[in-house]
């Protein structure tokens, strides 16, 4: 299975969660970047999975994740990576979000991940994962990536940035989506998991 992402944080989390079940190959460097212009997370994940599967002839797993903040009407959502501009600067994204929420009492938010596993020939699996939480008033922690240092998952007082990978994987949106994927993959015709059960 090819991973469509070049994001090292996503690669680490995906390998940690499902690497024991399937052989994961990094996205080939000679495959052009995919324009993520779908209106939602599932559409973007599908665009990436289908493009790489078509280019490589291999089953491809793509992830699209968004942070949805209630006080901002669900923003940044599908444009989470580009919230502060096209440069996809994680530090600028966090700074903009904290500025936009300055003085706002309702800081409820959720991380949502959609995974699409596309198989050459048209078959696909779509998996979902959501974790509820809130946005901190300042950055805390140095682990993880993206918005991790300002997202506090429900039931904890720490941000994802203050957690180890194992701690984050026990509750995160991506881990939940990957668990959903593995459950579906076990029943998928021709799944590499079928011979490893």
ZALO-572644 format. One record per residue: x, y, z of N, C-alpha, C, O, CB in turn; residue in three letters. Coordinates in steps of 0.05 Angstrom, whole numbers, plus 32768, in hexadecimal, padded with zeros to 4 digits. Last residue first. Glycine has a CB too. Layout:
XYZXYZXYZXYZXYZala ...
//
This chain:
7FA77EFD80C07F967EFB80D77F9D7EE180E77F907EDC80FB7F787EFA80CFunk 7FC27F0380917FD27F0880AA7FC17F0580C37FCA7F0B80D97FDE7F2380A9unk 7FA47F0080657FB87EEB80687FC87EED80827FD87EDD80897FCB7EEA8051unk 7F877F2E80697F797F15806A7F8C7EFE806F7F857EEA807B7F697F108050unk 7FA57F5B80617FA07F53807D7F947F37807E7F977F2980927F8D7F66808Bunk 7FA57F67802D7FBD7F5A80377FB97F5180547FC87F40805D7FD47F6D8035unk 7F667F58800D7F757F6780217F8E7F59802A7F8D7F40802E7F637F6D8039unk 7F437F417FEA7F5F7F447FE27F707F537FF57F877F5A7FEF7F617F517FC8unk 7F0B7F6580017F157F507FEF7F327F557FE67F397F6B7FDD7F037F4E7FD6unk 7F0C7F7980457F0E7F8280297F197F6C80177F2D7F60801E7F1F7F9B8027unk 7F0D7F6F807A7EF77F63806B7EF87F69804D7EE77F61803E7EDD7F6B8076unk 7F377F8D808C7F377F7180927F227F6280827F257F4A807C7F337F6C80B0unk 7F297FC1807F7F3C7FB4806E7F3D7F9680737F427F8680617F587FC08073unk 7F077FD080A97EFC7FCC808E7F0F7FBC807D7F067FAC806D7EF67FE78082unk 7F2E7FD280D37F167FC180D57F097FBC80BA7F027FA580B47F017FCF80E7unk 7F517FF880BD7F5A7FDD80C27F427FCA80C47F437FB480B97F6C7FDB80DBunk 7F30802680BD7F3B801C80A57F437FFE80A87F3C7FED80977F53802C809Cunk 7F27802E80F47F10802980E27F1A801C80C87F0E800980BE7F01804380DDunk 7F5C803981027F4E8021810E7F36801980FD7F31800280F87F468026812Bunk 7F62806880E67F73805180DF7F67803780EA7F68802280DD7F8F805580E9unk 7F3F808981027F3A808480E67F4A806B80DC7F40805B80CD7F42809C80D5unk 7F59808981337F3E807F81317F37807881147F2A8064810F7F298093813Dunk 7F8980A281267F8A808681317F6E807A812F7F6C806281287F938086814Eunk 7F7680D481187F8280C381047F8380A6810D7F7E809480FD7F9F80CD80FEunk 7F6180E681497F5080E481327F5C80D1811D7F4E80C081127F4B80FF8126unk 7F7D80C581857F7C80D9816F7F6880D281587F6180BB81557F9780DC8163unk 7F8680A581B17F6D80B481AF7F6980C481957F5380CF81917F6B80C681C6unk 7FB6808A81AD7FA0807D81BC7F86808B81BA7F71807F81BF7FA8807B81DAunk 7FD980AB81947FCD809681847FB6808881937FA5807C81867FE28081817Cunk 7FEC80CA81BF7FDA80D681AB7FCB80C0819B7FB380C381967FEB80E88197unk 800B80A381D97FF580B081E67FE180BC81D37FC980B981D67FFF80C581FAunk 8031809881B18020808381BB8007808E81C97FF1808481C6802F807081CEunk 804A80CA81AB803C80BE8195802880A9819E801180A88195804F80B38180unk 803D80F181E7804E80E081D6803D80D681BF802580D881BF805B80C981E7unk 8022813481ED8020811781EF8035810981DE803E811381CA8004810D81E6unk 8020816881E2802C816081FC802C81428200803681388214801E816E8213unk 8004816D81B48020817481B4802F816D81CD8048816B81CD8024819181AEunk 7FD0816581C37FDE814F81B57FFC815481B5800B814181B57FD3814C8199unk 7FCE818382057FCB818481E87FD7816B81DC7FE6815D81EA7FD8819E81DDunk 7FAD816B82417FC5817082317FBD817482147FA98169820B7FD9815A8234unk 7F81815B825A7F888177825E7FA0817F824E7FA78196824C7F8E817C827Cunk 7F4C813182407F68813682487F6C8153824C7F5C816482437F7B812B8233unk 7F19812E822D7F21811B82427F3D811E824B7F47810E825C7F1C81008238unk 7F26814181EB7F12813E82007F1C812882147F258113820B7EF7813781F4unk 7F67815C81DC7F51814981D77F3F814681F07F48814982067F5D812D81D0unk 7F7A819A81C97F77818A81E27F61817681DD7F49817E81DB7F71819C81FBunk 7FA781B9819E7F8E81A981A07F8F819781B87FA1818781BC7F8A81988186unk 7FD781D181977FC181E281A17FA781D381A37F9281DF81A87FBE81FB818Funk 7FFC81AE8182800481BD819A7FEE81CF81A57FF181DB81BA801C81CD8195unk 7FE5819A81537FE68189816B7FEB819981847FE08193819A7FFB81748168unk 7FDF81AF81207FD281BD81367FD481AF81517FC781B781647FB581C1812Funk 801B81958108800381A481017FF981B4811A800781C381267FEE819280F7unk 80328162813580368174811F801C8183811A8008817E8128803E81658104unk 80558143816D804181448158804781588143805E815F813E8026814A8164unk 806F816A81A4806B8151819580578156817F8049816A817F8062813A81A8unk 8073819581C58084819581AD8082817B819D80918177818A80A1819A81B4unk 804781C081EC805381A781E3806181A981C9805D81BB81B9803D819281E1unk 801881F081DD802481E181F3802E81C681E8801F81B781DB801081DC820Aunk 8003823281CD800F821981C4801C820B81DC8029821881ED8024821E81AEunk 7FC5824981EB7FE1824C81E47FEC823181DB7FE1821C81E17FF2825881FBunk 7F93823A81F67F98825781F27FB4825D81EA7FBB827381E37F918266820Cunk 7F7B820081D17F88820D81E87F8B822B81E27F88823481CC7FA3820081EEunk 7F3E81E981BA7F5681F681B37F61820581CB7F53821381D97F51820B819Cunk 7F2381A681C67F2281C381C77F3E81CE81BF7F5281C081BF7F1A81CD81E3unk 7EFF816D81AD7F12817A81C07F0E819881C07EF881A281BB7F2F817381B8unk 7EF5812D818D7EEB814781977F00815281AB7F10814481B67ED0814481A5unk 7F0B810C81557F0F810F81717F06812C81797F0E813F816D7F2D810B8179unk 7EFB80DC81237EF780F7812E7EFE80F6814B7EF980E381597ED98100812Bunk 7F0380BA80E57F0B80BC81027F0780D9810B7F0F80EC80FE7F2780B38106unk 7EF3808C80B17EF080A580BE7EFA80A480DB7EF8808F80E87ED380AF80BDunk 7F018071806F7F00806F808D7F00808A80997F0B809D808F7F19805E8097unk 7EF1805080357EF1806A80427EEE806680607EDC805980697EDA807D8037unk 7F0E802A80027F04802A801D7F06804680287F1A805380247F1480158030unk 7F0180167FBE7F0C80287FD27F0080227FED7EEA80177FEF7F0880457FCAunk 7F0C80027F7A7F037FFD7F957F1080117FA87F26801B7FA47F0A7FE07F9Dunk 7F2680107F487F0E801D7F517F0480187F6D7EF680297F787EF880167F40unk 7F5580037F327F3E7FF47F287F237FFF7F337F0E7FF87F2A7F407FD77F2Eunk 7F7F80067F6A7F7C80087F4D7F657FF77F437F637FE07F4A7F9780007F3Funk 7F5F801D7FA47F6C80067F977F69800A7F797F5380107F6F7F5F7FEB7FA0unk 7F66804B7FD87F5D80467FBD7F6D802F7FB17F86802E7FB37F6180607FACunk 7F50805E80147F62804980087F5780437FED7F4280377FEA7F648030801Bunk 7F4B809880367F41808A801F7F57807780157F6D807F800F7F38809D8008unk 7F3980B480747F4C80A480657F3E8098804D7F27808E804F7F59808F8077unk 7F2F80EF80977F2380DC80837F3980CE80747F4B80DC806A7F0F80EB8070unk 7F2A810B80D77F3B80FE80C27F2A80ED80B17F1980DE80BA7F5280EE80CFunk 7F22814480FE7F14812F80EE7F28812580D87F34813580CA7EFA813B80E1unk 7F228160813E7F32815781277F23814281197F18813081257F4E814D8131unk 7EFB819581587EFF817981547F128176813C7F148186812A7EE4816A814Eunk 7EE981C3818D7EF481BC81737EF6819E81707EF2818F81847F1081C9816Eunk 7EDA81FB81B77ED481DF81AF7EDE81DA81927EDA81EB81817EB681D881B2unk 7EDE822A81D07EF6822181C07EF3820481B87F0681F781B17F0F822481D1unk 7EBE826081E37EB7824681D87ECE823D81C67ED1824781AF7E9D824781C8unk 7ED6829281EC7ED3827F82027ECE826381F87ED9825082037EBC82888214unk 7F0682BA81CE7EEF82AA81C97EED829481DF7F00828681E47EF0829D81ADunk 7F3682D681D37F1F82E081E27F0682D081DE7EF182D781EA7F1982FC81D9unk 7F4C82BF81967F5382D081AC7F3A82DB81B97F2A82E981AC7F6682E781A3unk 7F4482A181697F35829981817F3C82AA81997F3282A481AF7F3B827C8187unk 7F6782B781447F4B82B8813E7F3982B181567F2282BA81587F4582A48127unk 7F9882AA815E7F8F82C6815B7F7182C881567F6482D981627F9F82D48145unk 7F98827381587F98827E81737F8F829B81727F8182A481847FB3827B817Funk 7F9A8271811F7F838265812E7F818271814A7F6B827881537F858247812Funk 7FCB828981157FB28295810A7F9A828B811A7F88829A81217FAF828F80EDunk 7FEE8264812D7FED828081367FD3828E812D7FC7829C813D80068290812Bunk 7FE58236810F7FDF8236812B7FDC825381367FC9825981457FF48228813Bunk 7FF7824880DC7FDC823F80E07FD3824080FD7FBE824981037FD9822280D5unk 802D825380E6801B826980DF7FFE826180E37FED827280EB8020827280C2unk 803E821F80F0804182338105802E824B80FF802182558112805E823D8107unk 8034820680BE802781FD80D78028821280ED8014821680FB803381E380E1unk 8029821D8081803B82228097802C821B80B1801A822A80B98045823F8097unk 8018821C804A80148206805C802782068074803581F28079801681EB804Dunk 8017824680268031823A802D802F8222803F8043821480438042824F803Bunk 7FE6825D80207FED8247800E800782398016800C8223800D7FEE82507FF2unk 7FCB826D80627FD6827380477FDF825A80397FE1824480457FED8286804Aunk 7FB7825C80917FC5827680917FD1827D80767FDF829180747FDA827580A7unk 7FA1822B80807F90823E808F7F9D825A808E7F8F826E808C7F8C823580ABunk 7FB181FD80677FB6821780597FA7822E80677FA18242805A7FAE8215803Bunk 7FA281D280857FBE81D4807E7FC581EF80727FDC81F880747FC781BE806Bunk 7F6981DA80867F7A81DC809E7F9781E080987FA481EF80A67F7681C280AEunk 7F3F81DB80627F5781EB805C7F6A81EE80747F79820180757F4F82078052unk 7F1681BE80797F2481B380627F3D81C2805A7F4E81B8804B7F1181B1804Aunk 7F1C81E080B67F1181C980A77F2281BF80917F3981B880957EF781D1809Cunk 7F24820C80D77F2D820D80BB7F2481F580AA7F2581F780927F4A820F80BBunk 7EDC821480D87EF6821A80CD7F0C821280E17F07821180F97EF9823880C5unk 7EAD820F80F37EB881F780E87ED381FB80DA7EE081E880D27EA681EB80D5unk 7EA2824381067E90823780F37E9B821E80E57E93821780CF7E89824A80DEunk 7EC38250812E7ECA825A81147EB9824D80FE7EC0824D80E77EE88255810Eunk 7EB18235815A7EAE8252815A7EB5825F81407EAE8276813B7EC0825E8170unk 7EC18200814D7EA58208814D7EA18226814B7E908230813C7E9781FE8167unk 7EF081EA81217EEC81FA81397ED0820681387EC9821481267F028211813Bunk 7F1081B381087EF781C281077EF281D081217EEF81C381367EDF81AF80FFunk 7F45819F80E27F3E81A880FD7F2581BA80FA7F2681CD80EB7F5681B7810Bunk 7F4C816680B77F45818280BC7F3F818780D97F35817580E77F2D818A80ABunk 7F6E813C80897F66814280A57F60816080A87F6E8171809C7F7C813A80B9unk 7F748107805F7F6F812480617F638129807C7F50811C80847F5D812E8049unk 7F9C80D580437F9180E0805B7F8B80FD80577F9C810B804B7FA380DC8074unk 7FA08099801C7FA280B6801F7F9380C080377F7E80B4803F7F9880C48005unk 7FBF806180037FB0806C801A7FB5808A801C7FCC8092801D7FB9805D8034unk 7FB980377FCB7FC4804F7FD67FB280597FED7F99805A7FEA7FC780657FC1unk 7FCF7FFF7FA57FBC800A7FB97FC980217FC77FE080207FCF7FB37FF37FCDunk 7FF080117F677FF080047F817FD9800F7F937FD180267F8F800B80077F90unk 7FFC802C7F3A7FF080127F377FED80037F507FE97FEA7F50800080027F23unk 800F80607F3C8021804A7F458016802F7F3F8025801B7F3E8026804D7F62unk 7FE880837F28800480867F208015806F7F26802880697F17800F809F7F2Dunk 7FBA80717F427FBB80707F257FD880727F1B7FDF80647F087FAA80877F19unk 7FC7807B7F777FC2805F7F6F7FC4805C7F507FCE80497F467FA680577F78unk 7FCB80B37F757FE480A37F7A7FDF80867F727FF280797F677FEC80A57F97unk 7F9680C17F697FAC80CA7F587FC580B97F5C7FD180B17F487FB280E77F5Eunk 7F7880A97F937F7480A17F787F8B80A87F667F9480997F557F5A80AD7F6Dunk 7F8C80C57FC17F8E80A87FBF7F8C809F7FA27F9B808E7F997F79809B7FD0unk 7F8080FB7FB57F9B80F37FB97F9E80D57FB57FB180CB7FA87FA580FB7FD5unk 7F4880FA7FB07F5881047F9A7F7580FA7F9C7F8180F17F897F5881237F9Aunk 7F3980E67FE37F3480D67FCB7F4580DF7FB47F5080CF7FA57F1680D77FC4unk 7F47811280037F5580F880077F5180E67FEF7F6480D87FE77F4980EA8020unk 7F2481387FEE7F40813C7FEC7F5081217FEF7F62811C7FE07F4A81508000unk 7EF281207FFD7EF981267FE17F1681297FDC7F21811F7FC97EEA813E7FD8unk 7EF6812080357EF4810780267EFB810B80097F0980FA7FFD7ED880FB8028unk 7EF7815780407F0D814680467F0D812C80367F218124802C7F0E81408064unk 7EDC8181800A7EDB817480247EF3816180287F01815C80147EC181658029unk 7EE081967FD77ED381A67FEC7ED3819A80087ECB81A7801B7EB781AC7FE4unk 7F21818F7FB97F0781857FBF7EFA81967FD57F0981A27FE57F0881677FC7unk 7F55819B7FAC7F4181B07FA87F2481A67FAC7F1181B37FA37F4481BC7F8Cunk 7F92818E7FAE7F7C81877FC17F67819D7FBF7F6681B07FD07F8781847FDEunk 7FB981747F7D7FAB818D7F857F9281857F957F8181777F8C7FA2819D7F6Cunk 7FF0814C7F8C7FD4814D7F847FC781677F8E7FCB816E7FA57FC481347F90unk 8032814B7F70801F81517F86800381547F7B7FFE815C7F658027816C7F94unk 804881147F46804281307F4A802F81347F62801E81237F678036813D7F31unk 807780E57F55805B80E97F51805481067F58805A810F7F6E804A80D57F61unk 80AB80DC7F6480A780E67F49808980E97F42808280EF7F2B80B380D37F35unk 80AC80C77F9680B280E37F9480AD80EE7F7880AA81067F7480CF80E87F9Bunk 8077809D7FAD808E80A17F9B809380BF7F96808080CF7F92808880937F80unk 806980977FF2806080A37FD8807880A77FC6808C80B37FCF805180BD7FDDunk 8081805B8010807F8078800F807680807FF3807C80737FDF809A80858016unk 805A80228021806F802E8010806B804C801080548056800F806D80237FF3unk 804D7FF180508048800C80488060801780388076801680418042801E8061unk 802E7FB5805780487FC1804F80427FDD804480337FDF803080567FAF803Aunk 80047FAE809180087FAF807480247FBB806E802F7FCA807F7FF27FC08066unk 80087FA880C97FF47F9980B97FFA7F98809B7FF57F84808E7FD97FA480BEunk 802B7FC980DF802E7FAD80E6801C7F9B80D580207F8380D380297FA88103unk 801A7FFC80D180327FF180C480367FD380C980437FC580B9804A7FFF80CDunk 7FF1801680EA7FEA7FFF80D980027FF280CB7FFF7FE080BB7FD7800880C4unk 8007803B81107FED802F81147FE9801681047FDD8003810E7FD88043810Eunk 8039804C80FE80368042811A801D8032811D801C801E812C8037805A812Dunk 802C805F80CB803E804780CE803B803B80EA803A802380ED805B804F80C9unk 800D808B80DA8001807580CB8012805C80CD8007804680D17FFE807D80ADunk 803280AB80F6801A80A18104800D808A80F5800480778101800580B88106unk 805980B480CE806080A880E88048809C80F58049808580FF806E80BC80FAunk 803A80CF80A7804880B680A1804E80A780BA8049808E80BC806180BA8090unk 802C80FE80C2801780EB80BA802380CF80B4801880BB80BC800880F580A1unk 805F811580C6804F810F80DE803980FA80D8803580E880E88043812880E9unk 8071811C8092807E810880A3806F810180BC807180EB80C68099811380AAunk 804C811E8058804D812A8073805981168087804D8101808C80308133807Dunk 804181088029805E810D802E8061811B8049807781238050806A811E8017unk 800F80D5801B801980EE8029803780EF8029804580DB8029800E80EF8044unk 7FFF80A680077FFF80BC7FF5800C80D58001801380E87FF37FE380C37FECunk 801E8068800E8013807F801D80158097800B802A809D8000802380838037unk 800C802B7FEF801B80447FED800E80597FFF7FF5805C7FFF801D804E7FCFunk 80117FE880008000800080008012801980008025801B80107FED80008019unk 
//
